Amino acid sequence: MAAASFAIALLLYLGLDLPEASPAQSYAADPDNVVEITYGSAIKLMHERTKFRLHSHDVPYGSGSGQQSVTSFPNVDDSNSYWIVRPQPDTSAKQGDPITHGTVVRLQHMRTRKWLHSHMHASPITGNLEVSCFGGENESDTGDYWRLEIEGSGKSWRQNQKIRLRHVDTGGYLHSHDRKYTRIAGGQQEVCGVGDKRPDNVWLAAEGVYLPVNQQK
């Protein structure tokens, strides 16, 4: 019941529609079932090797673009690690549609409403491609576009499935590692973009509120 109550509260916060006659429990991921990631779901992305969660907060970078910083965070229960999965604008994709390999998606930070973004600025610790949060509800550009690459034989994105996200504009893979910040974001890992496939750019959809697959055609 606690998971169901949390799911309803989060959905109300997001302004998402509850399908008629759907039990509240359907919105909380069940580890015993195969759960597909659909548009409108609010998820946490876990870095596969270090188990940190992709994270942002209303703190700007002190270098590079000066945009809102993105890190990976050690604690599972932090509310600043939720991301809403959105389609590209001007597509026919709807809330509840599943997401297949090769699809371009956007990730919207739930708390600040900004988009996961990248560009050619240098990341603060390693000098790779900076990953930031940028824009807002009515402000988004191609720097917010990420192509889903599913590892293995699966065709659609599922919870706990290994994936990579490749930035469309720069070609950089969403990446983290065990190099940590020591000051404002002390203990949090750098998130950046790198141009080649490495073990440290594999992620999994972990905790979240997963909207059921839209059955309408």
C-alpha positions in Angstrom: 0.0 0.0 0.0 2.9 2.4 0.7 4.2 1.9 -2.8 0.7 2.5 -4.2 0.2 5.7 -2.3 3.5 7.0 -3.4 2.7 6.1 -7.0 -0.6 8.0 -6.9 1.0 11.1 -5.2 3.8 11.2 -7.8 1.4 10.8 -10.7 -0.7 13.7 -9.3 2.4 15.8 -9.0 3.3 15.1 -12.6 -0.1 15.8 -13.8 -0.4 12.4 -15.5 -3.7 10.7 -16.3 -4.7 7.6 -14.4 -6.2 5.0 -16.7 -9.8 4.1 -15.7 -10.2 1.0 -13.6 -6.4 0.5 -13.2 -5.3 -0.5 -9.8 -2.8 1.8 -8.1 -0.4 -1.0 -7.6 0.2 -1.2 -11.4 2.2 2.0 -11.2 4.9 0.7 -8.9 7.5 -1.5 -10.5 7.2 -5.2 -9.5 10.5 -7.0 -9.4 8.8 -10.4 -10.1 7.3 -9.1 -13.4 8.7 -7.8 -16.7 8.0 -4.1 -16.6 8.3 -2.0 -19.8 9.4 1.6 -19.7 6.7 3.8 -21.4 6.5 7.5 -22.1 5.4 9.4 -19.1 7.0 7.0 -16.6 9.1 8.6 -13.9 12.2 6.5 -13.4 15.6 6.4 -11.7 18.5 5.5 -13.9 21.1 3.4 -12.1 24.7 3.3 -13.3 25.4 -0.4 -13.7 28.9 -0.6 -12.3 28.8 1.8 -9.3 25.0 1.6 -8.6 24.7 5.4 -8.2 21.6 7.0 -9.6 21.5 9.7 -12.3 20.8 13.0 -10.4 20.4 16.7 -10.8 19.6 19.7 -8.5 19.3 23.4 -8.8 23.1 24.0 -8.6 24.9 25.4 -11.6 28.3 24.2 -12.8 31.1 26.6 -11.8 32.8 26.1 -15.2 31.8 25.2 -18.7 28.3 26.1 -19.6 27.2 27.2 -16.1 24.0 25.3 -16.7 22.3 23.1 -14.0 24.7 20.3 -13.0 24.1 16.6 -13.4 25.8 14.0 -11.2 25.3 10.5 -10.0 24.1 10.1 -6.5 24.8 7.3 -4.0 21.4 7.2 -2.1 18.5 5.3 -3.5 15.8 7.4 -1.8 16.7 10.8 -3.1 13.8 12.6 -4.9 16.2 14.6 -7.2 17.0 11.4 -9.1 13.6 11.0 -10.8 13.5 11.5 -14.6 10.3 11.6 -16.7 10.7 9.8 -20.1 9.4 12.0 -22.9 9.3 11.6 -26.7 10.7 14.0 -29.2 8.3 16.9 -29.8 6.0 16.7 -32.9 5.9 12.9 -32.9 2.9 10.6 -32.7 4.2 9.0 -29.5 1.7 9.0 -26.6 1.8 8.6 -22.9 2.0 4.8 -22.2 3.6 3.9 -25.5 6.5 1.4 -25.2 10.0 2.5 -26.3 12.1 0.4 -28.7 15.8 0.1 -29.5 17.0 3.1 -31.6 14.3 5.5 -30.5 15.3 9.1 -29.7 14.0 10.1 -26.2 14.2 13.0 -23.9 14.6 12.8 -20.1 13.0 15.6 -18.0 14.2 16.1 -14.5 11.1 15.8 -12.4 11.8 18.4 -9.7 13.3 21.2 -11.9 11.5 20.3 -15.2 14.7 20.8 -17.1 16.0 18.4 -19.8 19.0 16.1 -19.7 21.3 17.9 -22.1 24.8 17.8 -23.6 27.1 19.8 -25.8 30.8 20.5 -26.5 31.7 22.1 -23.2 34.2 20.2 -21.1 33.1 18.3 -18.0 34.5 19.6 -14.7 36.6 16.6 -13.6 37.7 14.7 -16.6 37.3 17.2 -19.5 35.0 14.9 -21.4 31.7 16.2 -22.8 29.7 18.1 -20.2 26.2 16.7 -19.3 23.8 19.3 -17.9 20.1 20.1 -17.4 18.8 22.8 -19.6 15.5 24.5 -20.7 12.1 23.9 -19.3 8.5 22.8 -20.2 8.4 25.0 -23.3 12.1 25.2 -24.1 13.9 22.2 -25.6 16.3 21.7 -28.4 18.2 18.9 -30.1 20.8 19.0 -27.3 18.2 17.2 -25.3 17.9 14.2 -27.7 19.3 10.8 -26.6 19.2 7.6 -28.7 18.3 4.4 -26.8 20.6 1.5 -27.4 19.5 -1.7 -25.7 22.1 -4.3 -24.8 21.3 -7.9 -25.7 18.4 -9.2 -27.7 15.5 -7.1 -26.3 13.6 -4.9 -28.7 11.8 -2.7 -26.2 13.1 -1.0 -23.1 12.4 -2.9 -19.8 13.2 -2.3 -16.2 16.6 -3.7 -15.1 17.7 -4.1 -18.7 21.2 -2.9 -19.6 21.0 0.1 -21.9 23.2 3.0 -23.3 22.0 6.5 -24.1 23.9 8.1 -27.0 23.6 11.9 -27.4 22.4 12.7 -30.9 24.2 16.0 -31.4 27.7 15.1 -30.0 27.7 11.3 -30.4 28.7 11.0 -26.7 27.5 8.1 -24.5 26.0 9.0 -21.1 28.8 8.0 -18.8 29.8 8.0 -15.1 32.7 6.7 -13.1 34.0 6.6 -9.5 35.7 10.0 -9.8 33.8 12.2 -7.2 33.3 15.8 -6.5 34.7 17.1 -3.2 33.0 20.5 -2.7 29.4 21.5 -3.5 28.4 18.0 -4.7 30.7 16.2 -2.3 30.6 12.4 -2.6 28.7 12.5 -5.9 30.2 11.1 -9.1 30.8 13.1 -12.3 28.4 12.4 -15.2 29.7 13.2 -18.6 29.7 12.1 -22.3 32.3 9.9 -23.9 32.6 9.0 -27.6 33.1 5.3 -27.3 31.4 2.3 -25.7 32.8 1.5 -22.3 31.5 -0.6 -19.3 31.0 2.8 -17.5 28.3 4.0 -19.9 25.8 1.2 -19.1 22.7 2.1 -17.2 19.5 0.4 -16.0 16.0 1.7 -15.2 15.6 0.9 -11.5 13.1 2.4 -9.1 10.2 4.4 -10.5 6.6 4.9 -11.3 6.0 2.9 -14.5 2.9 3.7 -16.5 1.2 0.6 -17.9 1.5 0.0 -21.7 -1.1 1.9 -23.7 -3.3 -0.7 -25.3 -5.0 1.7 -27.7 -3.9 1.5 -31.4 
